[in-house]
Amino acid sequence: MALSKLQRRARIKRRIRKIVSGTSAKPRLSVYRSNKEIYAQLVDDVNGVTLASVSSRDIKANTKAEASVAVGKSIAEKAVKAGVETVAFDRNGYLYHGRVKALADAAREAGLKF
């Protein structure tokens, strides 16, 4: 029997987290995507602290893709202010396509390296 959508995403998420969590020298840029909004946060896994977070709820945009780009730029600016230049990108089980890719590209353009 085939896996449900949530089970498939959970399996992918565990596989990604095994790789990303071992990078203790740099924080993790975690992305969460809902049907309406997109959220990004910088997490220091060693200390268990969120360094910065941004959500599309605070940003006025016409489309979801534009909101994703704005969130990517905003999280990169906050990261640079916090003294973080390199991060480990955690796509949280989502495909690297569409809004997740737009957020990642905007964060790279704004100064983050991953």
Backbone hydrogen bonds, N-H to C=O, Kabsch-Sander energy under -0.5 kcal/mol:
donor,donor_aa,acceptor,acceptor_aa,energy
8,R,4,S,-2.4
9,R,5,K,-2.1
10,A,6,L,-2.2
11,R,7,Q,-2.0
12,I,8,R,-2.2
13,K,9,R,-2.7
14,R,10,A,-2.2
15,R,11,R,-1.8
16,I,12,I,-2.4
17,R,13,K,-2.7
18,K,14,R,-1.7
19,I,15,R,-0.9
19,I,16,I,-0.6
20,V,16,I,-2.6
21,S,17,R,-2.5
23,T,20,V,-1.5
24,S,22,G,-1.5
26,K,23,T,-0.7
28,R,43,V,-2.8
29,L,88,A,-2.8
30,S,28,R,-0.9
30,S,41,Q,-2.8
31,V,90,D,-1.8
32,Y,39,Y,-2.6
34,S,32,Y,-0.5
34,S,37,E,-2.4
39,Y,32,Y,-3.2
40,A,54,V,-2.6
41,Q,30,S,-2.2
42,L,52,A,-2.9
43,V,28,R,-2.8
43,V,41,Q,-0.6
44,D,49,V,-3.3
45,D,43,V,-0.9
48,G,44,D,-1.6
49,V,44,D,-1.7
51,L,42,L,-2.5
51,L,49,V,-0.6
52,A,42,L,-1.0
54,V,40,A,-2.9
56,S,38,I,-1.9
58,D,55,S,-1.0
61,A,59,I,-0.7
67,A,63,T,-1.7
68,S,64,K,-2.1
69,V,65,A,-2.0
70,A,66,E,-2.2
71,V,67,A,-2.3
72,G,68,S,-2.3
73,K,69,V,-2.3
74,S,70,A,-2.3
75,I,71,V,-2.6
76,A,72,G,-1.7
77,E,73,K,-2.1
78,K,74,S,-2.2
79,A,75,I,-2.0
80,V,76,A,-2.4
81,K,77,E,-2.0
82,A,78,K,-1.6
83,G,80,V,-1.0
84,V,79,A,-3.0
85,E,83,G,-0.5
87,V,113,K,-2.2
88,A,27,P,-2.4
89,F,87,V,-0.6
90,D,29,L,-3.0
90,D,88,A,-0.5
91,R,89,F,-0.7
94,Y,91,R,-1.8
97,H,95,L,-2.1
100,V,97,H,-1.2
102,A,98,G,-2.3
103,L,99,R,-2.1
104,A,100,V,-2.1
105,D,101,K,-2.7
106,A,102,A,-2.1
107,A,103,L,-2.1
108,R,104,A,-2.1
109,E,105,D,-2.3
110,A,106,A,-1.7
111,G,108,R,-1.3
112,L,107,A,-2.3
113,K,85,E,-2.3
